[in-house]
Protein backbone atom coordinates (compact mmCIF):
# COMPACT_ATOMS: atom_id res chain seq x y z
CA UNK A 1 0.00 0.00 0.00
CA UNK A 2 1.36 3.42 -0.97
CA UNK A 3 -0.92 6.07 0.49
CA UNK A 4 1.57 8.86 -0.19
CA UNK A 5 1.05 8.51 -3.95
CA UNK A 6 -2.73 8.90 -3.81
CA UNK A 7 -4.05 11.91 -5.69
CA UNK A 8 -7.13 14.05 -5.16
CA UNK A 9 -8.05 13.36 -8.76
CA UNK A 10 -8.23 9.62 -8.06
CA UNK A 11 -10.48 10.26 -5.06
CA UNK A 12 -12.78 12.48 -7.09
CA UNK A 13 -13.04 9.82 -9.79
CA UNK A 14 -13.80 7.20 -7.13
CA UNK A 15 -16.59 9.31 -5.66
CA UNK A 16 -17.99 10.10 -9.11
CA UNK A 17 -18.13 6.43 -10.15
CA UNK A 18 -19.91 5.59 -6.89
CA UNK A 19 -22.40 8.43 -7.46
CA UNK A 20 -22.94 7.69 -11.15
CA UNK A 21 -23.28 3.94 -10.78
CA UNK A 22 -21.03 3.03 -13.72
CA UNK A 23 -17.70 3.86 -15.30
CA UNK A 24 -19.43 5.05 -18.46
CA UNK A 25 -21.74 7.45 -16.63
CA UNK A 26 -18.82 8.74 -14.57
CA UNK A 27 -16.73 9.33 -17.69
CA UNK A 28 -19.55 11.44 -19.16
CA UNK A 29 -19.94 13.43 -15.92
CA UNK A 30 -16.19 14.04 -15.80
CA UNK A 31 -15.91 14.56 -19.60
CA UNK A 32 -13.15 11.96 -19.79
CA UNK A 33 -12.62 8.77 -21.72
CA UNK A 34 -14.01 5.68 -20.01
CA UNK A 35 -10.57 4.10 -20.20
CA UNK A 36 -9.11 7.02 -18.21
CA UNK A 37 -11.75 6.56 -15.50
CA UNK A 38 -11.12 2.81 -15.36
CA UNK A 39 -7.37 3.38 -15.14
CA UNK A 40 -7.75 5.88 -12.30
CA UNK A 41 -9.84 3.40 -10.28
CA UNK A 42 -7.51 0.48 -11.01
CA UNK A 43 -4.48 2.52 -9.99
CA UNK A 44 -6.23 3.62 -6.79
CA UNK A 45 -7.15 0.03 -5.95
CA UNK A 46 -3.58 -1.05 -6.58
CA UNK A 47 -2.18 1.65 -4.31
CA UNK A 48 -4.68 0.81 -1.56
CA UNK A 49 -4.10 -2.90 -1.98
CA UNK A 50 -7.79 -3.85 -2.13
CA UNK A 51 -10.71 -3.73 -4.57
CA UNK A 52 -13.16 -0.86 -4.29
CA UNK A 53 -15.68 -2.23 -6.81
CA UNK A 54 -17.00 -5.67 -7.61
CA UNK A 55 -17.05 -5.85 -11.41
CA UNK A 56 -18.61 -9.30 -11.73
CA UNK A 57 -22.05 -7.95 -12.61
CA UNK A 58 -23.29 -5.60 -15.32
CA UNK A 59 -22.79 -2.54 -13.13
CA UNK A 60 -19.87 -2.17 -10.73
CA UNK A 61 -20.90 -2.53 -7.09
CA UNK A 62 -19.00 -1.11 -4.15
CA UNK A 63 -17.25 -3.72 -2.06
CA UNK A 64 -17.51 -3.63 1.74
CA UNK A 65 -14.14 -1.87 1.82
CA UNK A 66 -15.29 0.49 -0.92
CA UNK A 67 -18.34 1.53 1.11
CA UNK A 68 -16.23 2.35 4.14
CA UNK A 69 -13.48 4.12 2.20
CA UNK A 70 -16.02 6.14 0.25
CA UNK A 71 -17.02 7.82 3.51
CA UNK A 72 -13.40 8.71 4.17
CA UNK A 73 -12.99 9.90 0.60
CA UNK A 74 -15.95 12.25 0.88
CA UNK A 75 -14.57 13.71 4.10
CA UNK A 76 -11.19 14.34 2.47
CA UNK A 77 -12.79 15.97 -0.57
CA UNK A 78 -15.06 18.12 1.60
CA UNK A 79 -12.08 19.33 3.61
CA UNK A 80 -10.09 20.08 0.46
CA UNK A 81 -13.01 22.00 -1.04
CA UNK A 82 -13.36 23.98 2.20
CA UNK A 83 -9.63 24.71 2.16
CA UNK A 84 -9.80 25.95 -1.41
CA UNK A 85 -12.84 28.14 -0.66
CA UNK A 86 -11.23 29.67 2.45
CA UNK A 87 -7.92 30.25 0.65
CA UNK A 88 -9.70 31.95 -2.25
CA UNK A 89 -11.69 34.14 0.13
CA UNK A 90 -8.58 35.09 2.08
CA UNK A 91 -6.77 35.97 -1.15
CA UNK A 92 -9.61 38.40 -1.84
CA UNK A 93 -9.23 40.03 1.57
CA UNK A 94 -11.80 38.07 3.57
CA UNK A 95 -10.84 37.10 7.11
CA UNK A 96 -10.63 33.42 8.03
CA UNK A 97 -11.56 34.18 11.65
CA UNK A 98 -13.10 37.09 13.48
CA UNK A 99 -12.71 37.69 17.22
CA UNK A 100 -15.30 39.75 19.08
CA UNK A 101 -15.00 40.95 22.68
CA UNK A 102 -18.47 41.65 24.06
CA UNK A 103 -19.57 43.17 27.32
CA UNK A 104 -21.29 40.72 29.62
CA UNK A 105 -24.38 42.97 29.55
CA UNK A 106 -24.79 42.69 25.74
CA UNK A 107 -28.24 41.11 25.18
CA UNK A 108 -27.97 37.45 24.24
CA UNK A 109 -31.06 37.58 22.02
CA UNK A 110 -29.50 40.32 19.91
CA UNK A 111 -26.20 38.44 19.74
CA UNK A 112 -27.89 35.23 18.59
CA UNK A 113 -29.77 37.09 15.85
CA UNK A 114 -26.59 38.81 14.64
CA UNK A 115 -24.62 35.57 14.61
CA UNK A 116 -27.36 33.83 12.64
CA UNK A 117 -27.27 36.53 9.96
CA UNK A 118 -23.47 36.54 9.95
CA UNK A 119 -23.28 32.79 9.38
CA UNK A 120 -25.54 33.13 6.35
CA UNK A 121 -23.33 35.89 4.94
CA UNK A 122 -19.97 34.30 5.83
CA UNK A 123 -20.43 30.55 6.33
CA UNK A 124 -16.69 29.82 6.13
CA UNK A 125 -15.51 32.41 8.67
CA UNK A 126 -14.76 31.14 12.17
CA UNK A 127 -16.12 33.24 15.05
CA UNK A 128 -14.40 33.56 18.41
CA UNK A 129 -16.46 35.22 21.17
CA UNK A 130 -14.94 36.62 24.34
CA UNK A 131 -17.45 37.76 26.97
CA UNK A 132 -15.84 40.25 29.33
CA UNK A 133 -16.71 43.05 31.77
CA UNK A 134 -15.53 46.59 32.47
CA UNK A 135 -12.11 47.38 31.00
CA UNK A 136 -11.36 43.88 29.75
CA UNK A 137 -13.33 44.44 26.53
CA UNK A 138 -11.44 47.61 25.64
CA UNK A 139 -8.15 46.04 26.68
CA UNK A 140 -8.67 43.11 24.31
CA UNK A 141 -9.31 45.52 21.44
CA UNK A 142 -6.39 47.82 22.30
CA UNK A 143 -4.04 44.83 22.53
CA UNK A 144 -5.20 43.65 19.10
CA UNK A 145 -6.53 40.34 20.45
CA UNK A 146 -10.09 41.27 19.45
CA UNK A 147 -10.98 42.92 16.16
CA UNK A 148 -14.03 44.62 17.60
CA UNK A 149 -15.50 45.19 21.05
CA UNK A 150 -18.81 46.24 22.55
CA UNK A 151 -18.52 48.26 25.75
CA UNK A 152 -21.26 48.50 28.35
CA UNK A 153 -20.12 48.20 31.94
CA UNK A 154 -17.15 50.48 31.20
CA UNK A 155 -18.65 54.01 31.25
CA UNK A 156 -15.67 55.65 29.53
CA UNK A 157 -14.31 55.09 26.03
CA UNK A 158 -10.51 54.95 25.79
CA UNK A 159 -9.37 57.86 23.58
CA UNK A 160 -7.32 55.61 21.28
CA UNK A 161 -10.38 53.71 20.03
CA UNK A 162 -12.97 54.63 17.41
CA UNK A 163 -16.55 54.04 18.49
CA UNK A 164 -20.08 53.65 17.18
CA UNK A 165 -23.02 54.31 19.50
CA UNK A 166 -25.43 51.41 20.02
CA UNK A 167 -28.86 51.27 21.68
CA UNK A 168 -29.03 51.51 25.46
CA UNK A 169 -30.06 48.83 27.93
CA UNK A 170 -31.84 49.40 31.22
CA UNK A 171 -29.96 48.74 34.45
CA UNK A 172 -32.05 48.10 37.59
CA UNK A 173 -31.33 47.50 41.24
CA UNK A 174 -32.64 44.14 42.47
CA UNK A 175 -32.73 41.97 45.58
CA UNK A 176 -34.33 38.74 46.70
CA UNK A 177 -37.78 39.22 48.28
CA UNK A 178 -36.29 37.82 51.51
CA UNK A 179 -33.63 40.56 51.65
CA UNK A 180 -33.99 43.44 54.12
CA UNK A 181 -33.91 46.02 51.30
CA UNK A 182 -36.97 44.45 49.70
CA UNK A 183 -39.09 45.86 52.53
CA UNK A 184 -38.42 49.47 51.47
CA UNK A 185 -40.94 51.35 49.38
CA UNK A 186 -39.63 54.25 47.33
CA UNK A 187 -36.04 55.37 47.08
CA UNK A 188 -33.59 53.76 49.51
CA UNK A 189 -31.26 56.28 51.18
CA UNK A 190 -27.55 56.01 50.55
CA UNK A 191 -26.69 55.45 54.21
CA UNK A 192 -28.94 52.36 54.21
CA UNK A 193 -27.35 50.94 51.05
CA UNK A 194 -23.91 51.45 52.59
CA UNK A 195 -24.64 48.95 55.33
CA UNK A 196 -25.76 46.16 52.98
CA UNK A 197 -23.56 43.86 50.92
CA UNK A 198 -23.48 44.99 47.30
CA UNK A 199 -22.67 42.44 44.62
CA UNK A 200 -20.35 44.03 42.08
CA UNK A 201 -18.85 42.90 38.78
CA UNK A 202 -15.09 43.17 38.56
CA UNK A 203 -12.28 42.32 36.17
CA UNK A 204 -8.49 42.12 36.10
CA UNK A 205 -8.04 44.77 33.44
CA UNK A 206 -5.37 47.42 34.01
CA UNK A 207 -7.77 49.98 32.52
CA UNK A 208 -10.14 49.70 35.48
CA UNK A 209 -7.71 48.76 38.25
CA UNK A 210 -8.75 50.34 41.56
CA UNK A 211 -11.79 51.96 39.95
CA UNK A 212 -15.39 51.52 41.08
CA UNK A 213 -18.50 52.26 39.05
CA UNK A 214 -21.94 52.53 40.70
CA UNK A 215 -20.65 51.08 43.98
CA UNK A 216 -22.57 52.52 46.95
CA UNK A 217 -21.61 50.13 49.72
CA UNK A 218 -18.41 49.68 51.71
CA UNK A 219 -19.43 46.01 51.99
CA UNK A 220 -18.97 44.70 48.46
CA UNK A 221 -18.54 41.22 47.10
CA UNK A 222 -16.81 41.18 43.72
CA UNK A 223 -16.99 38.64 40.93
CA UNK A 224 -16.23 38.55 37.20
CA UNK A 225 -19.13 36.30 36.19
CA UNK A 226 -22.64 37.68 35.67
CA UNK A 227 -24.21 34.25 36.18
CA UNK A 228 -22.65 33.99 39.64
CA UNK A 229 -23.87 37.45 40.56
CA UNK A 230 -27.35 36.51 39.37
CA UNK A 231 -27.37 33.37 41.51
CA UNK A 232 -26.16 35.23 44.61
CA UNK A 233 -28.86 37.85 44.16
CA UNK A 234 -31.52 35.15 43.97
CA UNK A 235 -30.08 33.57 47.12
CA UNK A 236 -30.48 36.85 49.02
CA UNK A 237 -26.76 37.27 49.67
CA UNK A 238 -26.69 40.90 48.59
CA UNK A 239 -28.15 43.56 46.34
CA UNK A 240 -26.89 44.76 42.99
CA UNK A 241 -27.55 46.24 39.58
CA UNK A 242 -28.50 43.94 36.73
CA UNK A 243 -29.56 44.41 33.10
CA UNK A 244 -33.36 44.42 33.09
CA UNK A 245 -33.51 41.91 30.23
CA UNK A 246 -31.47 39.40 32.27
CA UNK A 247 -33.75 39.55 35.34
CA UNK A 248 -37.08 40.15 33.59
CA UNK A 249 -38.36 36.62 34.31
CA UNK A 250 -37.23 36.86 37.94
CA UNK A 251 -39.07 40.15 38.41
CA UNK A 252 -42.19 38.74 36.76
CA UNK A 253 -42.16 35.61 38.93
CA UNK A 254 -41.18 37.37 42.16
CA UNK A 255 -37.81 35.62 42.55
CA UNK A 256 -36.30 39.11 42.55
CA UNK A 257 -37.78 42.51 43.29
CA UNK A 258 -36.86 45.91 41.89
CA UNK A 259 -35.47 48.43 44.38
CA UNK A 260 -35.02 52.16 43.87
CA UNK A 261 -31.56 53.34 44.87
CA UNK A 262 -30.19 56.78 45.52
CA UNK A 263 -27.99 56.51 42.45
CA UNK A 264 -30.67 55.76 39.84
CA UNK A 265 -33.93 57.09 38.39
CA UNK A 266 -37.00 55.22 39.73
CA UNK A 267 -37.38 53.05 36.61
CA UNK A 268 -33.67 52.26 36.38
CA UNK A 269 -30.72 53.78 34.55
CA UNK A 270 -30.17 53.70 30.79
CA UNK A 271 -26.73 52.26 30.07
CA UNK A 272 -25.23 53.30 26.72
CA UNK A 273 -23.38 50.63 24.76
CA UNK A 274 -20.59 51.38 22.32
CA UNK A 275 -18.96 49.40 19.52
CA UNK A 276 -15.20 50.10 19.57
CA UNK A 277 -12.29 49.24 17.30
CA UNK A 278 -8.75 50.37 16.65
CA UNK A 279 -8.28 53.05 13.95
CA UNK A 280 -5.36 51.09 12.46
CA UNK A 281 -7.33 47.83 12.27
CA UNK A 282 -7.54 46.54 8.70
CA UNK A 283 -11.24 46.15 7.96
CA UNK A 284 -12.02 43.12 5.81
CA UNK A 285 -15.46 42.05 4.59
CA UNK A 286 -16.38 40.13 7.75
CA UNK A 287 -15.41 42.90 10.17
CA UNK A 288 -17.09 45.44 7.89
CA UNK A 289 -20.28 43.36 8.14
CA UNK A 290 -20.21 43.56 11.94
CA UNK A 291 -19.57 47.30 11.98
CA UNK A 292 -22.42 47.85 9.56
CA UNK A 293 -24.85 45.50 11.34
CA UNK A 294 -24.16 47.00 14.77
CA UNK A 295 -24.40 50.58 13.52
CA UNK A 296 -27.87 49.83 12.10
CA UNK A 297 -29.26 48.66 15.44
CA UNK A 298 -31.87 51.09 16.68
CA UNK A 299 -33.03 48.96 19.59
CA UNK A 300 -32.30 45.61 21.17
CA UNK A 301 -34.97 42.96 20.67
CA UNK A 302 -35.24 41.79 24.26
CA UNK A 303 -38.35 39.65 23.83
C-alpha positions as a printed NumPy array, in Angstrom:
array([[  0.   ,   0.   ,   0.   ],
       [  1.361,   3.416,  -0.968],
       [ -0.922,   6.066,   0.489],
       [  1.573,   8.862,  -0.194],
       [  1.046,   8.512,  -3.949],
       [ -2.732,   8.897,  -3.813],
       [ -4.052,  11.913,  -5.694],
       [ -7.129,  14.051,  -5.164],
       [ -8.054,  13.356,  -8.759],
       [ -8.231,   9.622,  -8.057],
       [-10.481,  10.261,  -5.055],
       [-12.779,  12.483,  -7.091],
       [-13.04 ,   9.823,  -9.789],
       [-13.797,   7.197,  -7.128],
       [-16.593,   9.313,  -5.657],
       [-17.99 ,  10.1  ,  -9.11 ],
       [-18.134,   6.429, -10.145],
       [-19.91 ,   5.587,  -6.886],
       [-22.4  ,   8.425,  -7.463],
       [-22.943,   7.687, -11.151],
       [-23.282,   3.939, -10.784],
       [-21.028,   3.03 , -13.721],
       [-17.704,   3.859, -15.295],
       [-19.427,   5.048, -18.459],
       [-21.742,   7.451, -16.63 ],
       [-18.82 ,   8.74 , -14.568],
       [-16.731,   9.325, -17.689],
       [-19.553,  11.437, -19.161],
       [-19.938,  13.433, -15.924],
       [-16.187,  14.038, -15.802],
       [-15.913,  14.557, -19.598],
       [-13.151,  11.958, -19.788],
       [-12.621,   8.77 , -21.724],
       [-14.012,   5.684, -20.014],
       [-10.57 ,   4.102, -20.2  ],
       [ -9.109,   7.024, -18.214],
       [-11.746,   6.565, -15.498],
       [-11.124,   2.813, -15.364],
       [ -7.367,   3.377, -15.144],
       [ -7.754,   5.883, -12.302],
       [ -9.84 ,   3.402, -10.284],
       [ -7.507,   0.477, -11.014],
       [ -4.48 ,   2.518,  -9.989],
       [ -6.229,   3.623,  -6.791],
       [ -7.145,   0.035,  -5.946],
       [ -3.578,  -1.051,  -6.578],
       [ -2.18 ,   1.649,  -4.313],
       [ -4.677,   0.814,  -1.559],
       [ -4.096,  -2.897,  -1.979],
       [ -7.787,  -3.853,  -2.132],
       [-10.706,  -3.729,  -4.566],
       [-13.161,  -0.859,  -4.289],
       [-15.681,  -2.226,  -6.813],
       [-17.002,  -5.666,  -7.61 ],
       [-17.048,  -5.851, -11.414],
       [-18.606,  -9.305, -11.727],
       [-22.048,  -7.953, -12.608],
       [-23.291,  -5.596, -15.319],
       [-22.785,  -2.543, -13.13 ],
       [-19.871,  -2.169, -10.728],
       [-20.902,  -2.532,  -7.086],
       [-19.001,  -1.113,  -4.148],
       [-17.254,  -3.719,  -2.056],
       [-17.505,  -3.634,   1.743],
       [-14.14 ,  -1.87 ,   1.82 ],
       [-15.292,   0.493,  -0.923],
       [-18.345,   1.526,   1.107],
       [-16.225,   2.354,   4.143],
       [-13.477,   4.122,   2.201],
       [-16.023,   6.143,   0.251],
       [-17.023,   7.821,   3.51 ],
       [-13.398,   8.708,   4.174],
       [-12.991,   9.898,   0.604],
       [-15.952,  12.252,   0.876],
       [-14.566,  13.706,   4.098],
       [-11.189,  14.336,   2.469],
       [-12.788,  15.967,  -0.568],
       [-15.06 ,  18.122,   1.602],
       [-12.077,  19.326,   3.607],
       [-10.087,  20.079,   0.461],
       [-13.01 ,  22.   ,  -1.037],
       [-13.362,  23.983,   2.197],
       [ -9.631,  24.711,   2.164],
       [ -9.802,  25.952,  -1.413],
       [-12.836,  28.14 ,  -0.657],
       [-11.232,  29.673,   2.448],
       [ -7.921,  30.253,   0.648],
       [ -9.701,  31.952,  -2.25 ],
       [-11.694,  34.141,   0.127],
       [ -8.579,  35.091,   2.08 ],
       [ -6.77 ,  35.968,  -1.146],
       [ -9.614,  38.395,  -1.844],
       [ -9.233,  40.032,   1.568],
       [-11.798,  38.07 ,   3.57 ],
       [-10.844,  37.1  ,   7.114],
       [-10.63 ,  33.422,   8.032],
       [-11.563,  34.177,  11.649],
       [-13.096,  37.09 ,  13.478],
       [-12.706,  37.691,  17.22 ],
       [-15.296,  39.752,  19.081],
       [-15.001,  40.953,  22.681],
       [-18.47 ,  41.649,  24.058],
       [-19.572,  43.174,  27.316],
       [-21.295,  40.718,  29.619],
       [-24.38 ,  42.969,  29.546],
       [-24.793,  42.691,  25.738],
       [-28.243,  41.115,  25.179],
       [-27.97 ,  37.445,  24.243],
       [-31.059,  37.579,  22.016],
       [-29.497,  40.325,  19.911],
       [-26.198,  38.436,  19.739],
       [-27.889,  35.229,  18.586],
       [-29.765,  37.085,  15.849],
       [-26.594,  38.807,  14.636],
       [-24.621,  35.57 ,  14.613],
       [-27.362,  33.828,  12.645],
       [-27.267,  36.526,   9.964],
       [-23.469,  36.539,   9.948],
       [-23.282,  32.786,   9.383],
       [-25.539,  33.128,   6.347],
       [-23.333,  35.887,   4.938],
       [-19.967,  34.296,   5.829],
       [-20.432,  30.548,   6.333],
       [-16.692,  29.823,   6.127],
       [-15.508,  32.413,   8.669],
       [-14.765,  31.138,  12.174],
       [-16.125,  33.24 ,  15.051],
       [-14.405,  33.563,  18.412],
       [-16.463,  35.216,  21.169],
       [-14.938,  36.621,  24.341],
       [-17.446,  37.76 ,  26.966],
       [-15.842,  40.253,  29.334],
       [-16.71 ,  43.047,  31.768],
       [-15.526,  46.588,  32.465],
       [-12.11 ,  47.377,  30.996],
       [-11.356,  43.882,  29.753],
       [-13.331,  44.44 ,  26.535],
       [-11.444,  47.614,  25.643],
       [ -8.152,  46.042,  26.676],
       [ -8.666,  43.109,  24.31 ],
       [ -9.312,  45.518,  21.443],
       [ -6.391,  47.816,  22.303],
       [ -4.038,  44.833,  22.526],
       [ -5.204,  43.645,  19.105],
       [ -6.527,  40.336,  20.451],
       [-10.087,  41.265,  19.449],
       [-10.985,  42.922,  16.155],
       [-14.03 ,  44.621,  17.6  ],
       [-15.5  ,  45.186,  21.047],
       [-18.808,  46.235,  22.553],
       [-18.516,  48.264,  25.754],
       [-21.256,  48.502,  28.351],
       [-20.12 ,  48.2  ,  31.936],
       [-17.149,  50.477,  31.198],
       [-18.648,  54.005,  31.253],
       [-15.667,  55.646,  29.534],
       [-14.313,  55.093,  26.031],
       [-10.508,  54.951,  25.787],
       [ -9.372,  57.863,  23.583],
       [ -7.32 ,  55.615,  21.281],
       [-10.377,  53.713,  20.027],
       [-12.968,  54.626,  17.406],
       [-16.548,  54.043,  18.486],
       [-20.084,  53.647,  17.182],
       [-23.025,  54.31 ,  19.495],
       [-25.431,  51.415,  20.022],
       [-28.861,  51.266,  21.684],
       [-29.03 ,  51.512,  25.46 ],
       [-30.056,  48.833,  27.927],
       [-31.844,  49.399,  31.221],
       [-29.961,  48.741,  34.447],
       [-32.054,  48.104,  37.585],
       [-31.33 ,  47.496,  41.24 ],
       [-32.639,  44.14 ,  42.465],
       [-32.725,  41.973,  45.58 ],
       [-34.326,  38.743,  46.703],
       [-37.776,  39.218,  48.283],
       [-36.293,  37.819,  51.506],
       [-33.63 ,  40.557,  51.646],
       [-33.99 ,  43.436,  54.119],
       [-33.909,  46.019,  51.301],
       [-36.97 ,  44.451,  49.704],
       [-39.092,  45.863,  52.528],
       [-38.418,  49.468,  51.473],
       [-40.945,  51.353,  49.381],
       [-39.633,  54.249,  47.33 ],
       [-36.036,  55.371,  47.076],
       [-33.594,  53.759,  49.514],
       [-31.264,  56.282,  51.184],
       [-27.551,  56.013,  50.55 ],
       [-26.693,  55.45 ,  54.21 ],
       [-28.937,  52.365,  54.209],
       [-27.348,  50.94 ,  51.051],
       [-23.913,  51.445,  52.586],
       [-24.644,  48.954,  55.333],
       [-25.762,  46.159,  52.982],
       [-23.559,  43.856,  50.921],
       [-23.479,  44.993,  47.299],
       [-22.666,  42.435,  44.622],
       [-20.347,  44.031,  42.08 ],
       [-18.852,  42.896,  38.779],
       [-15.085,  43.168,  38.559],
       [-12.281,  42.319,  36.169],
       [ -8.486,  42.123,  36.103],
       [ -8.04 ,  44.773,  33.44 ],
       [ -5.371,  47.417,  34.009],
       [ -7.772,  49.981,  32.517],
       [-10.141,  49.699,  35.481],
       [ -7.713,  48.757,  38.246],
       [ -8.753,  50.34 ,  41.559],
       [-11.788,  51.964,  39.955],
       [-15.389,  51.521,  41.083],
       [-18.498,  52.259,  39.049],
       [-21.937,  52.532,  40.704],
       [-20.651,  51.079,  43.977],
       [-22.571,  52.52 ,  46.954],
       [-21.609,  50.13 ,  49.723],
       [-18.414,  49.677,  51.706],
       [-19.434,  46.005,  51.988],
       [-18.966,  44.698,  48.457],
       [-18.542,  41.217,  47.098],
       [-16.814,  41.179,  43.719],
       [-16.989,  38.638,  40.925],
       [-16.226,  38.55 ,  37.202],
       [-19.129,  36.299,  36.185],
       [-22.637,  37.677,  35.667],
       [-24.21 ,  34.253,  36.182],
       [-22.647,  33.986,  39.64 ],
       [-23.873,  37.453,  40.556],
       [-27.352,  36.512,  39.366],
       [-27.366,  33.368,  41.509],
       [-26.159,  35.231,  44.607],
       [-28.856,  37.854,  44.159],
       [-31.515,  35.151,  43.97 ],
       [-30.083,  33.574,  47.117],
       [-30.483,  36.846,  49.021],
       [-26.759,  37.275,  49.67 ],
       [-26.689,  40.899,  48.595],
       [-28.152,  43.559,  46.344],
       [-26.894,  44.763,  42.99 ],
       [-27.546,  46.243,  39.583],
       [-28.505,  43.944,  36.727],
       [-29.564,  44.411,  33.097],
       [-33.357,  44.422,  33.086],
       [-33.515,  41.914,  30.23 ],
       [-31.473,  39.404,  32.272],
       [-33.746,  39.546,  35.343],
       [-37.083,  40.146,  33.586],
       [-38.361,  36.617,  34.305],
       [-37.231,  36.859,  37.937],
       [-39.068,  40.147,  38.408],
       [-42.189,  38.736,  36.762],
       [-42.156,  35.61 ,  38.933],
       [-41.181,  37.366,  42.164],
       [-37.815,  35.617,  42.549],
       [-36.297,  39.112,  42.552],
       [-37.783,  42.513,  43.292],
       [-36.857,  45.913,  41.895],
       [-35.472,  48.429,  44.381],
       [-35.022,  52.16 ,  43.869],
       [-31.558,  53.343,  44.872],
       [-30.192,  56.784,  45.523],
       [-27.985,  56.507,  42.45 ],
       [-30.666,  55.757,  39.84 ],
       [-33.926,  57.091,  38.391],
       [-36.995,  55.224,  39.727],
       [-37.379,  53.051,  36.614],
       [-33.67 ,  52.259,  36.377],
       [-30.72 ,  53.781,  34.549],
       [-30.174,  53.705,  30.792],
       [-26.733,  52.264,  30.068],
       [-25.235,  53.296,  26.719],
       [-23.382,  50.627,  24.759],
       [-20.588,  51.375,  22.317],
       [-18.957,  49.401,  19.524],
       [-15.202,  50.105,  19.569],
       [-12.288,  49.24 ,  17.299],
       [ -8.75 ,  50.374,  16.651],
       [ -8.276,  53.053,  13.951],
       [ -5.364,  51.088,  12.464],
       [ -7.326,  47.825,  12.27 ],
       [ -7.541,  46.544,   8.699],
       [-11.244,  46.148,   7.96 ],
       [-12.019,  43.12 ,   5.815],
       [-15.464,  42.046,   4.591],
       [-16.384,  40.128,   7.748],
       [-15.412,  42.9  ,  10.166],
       [-17.089,  45.44 ,   7.889],
       [-20.276,  43.362,   8.136],
       [-20.215,  43.562,  11.936],
       [-19.572,  47.297,  11.985],
       [-22.424,  47.853,   9.563],
       [-24.848,  45.504,  11.339],
       [-24.155,  46.999,  14.771],
       [-24.402,  50.585,  13.518],
       [-27.869,  49.827,  12.097],
       [-29.258,  48.662,  15.435],
       [-31.875,  51.094,  16.684],
       [-33.034,  48.956,  19.591],
       [-32.297,  45.606,  21.167],
       [-34.965,  42.96 ,  20.674],
       [-35.24 ,  41.788,  24.261],
       [-38.348,  39.647,  23.83 ]])
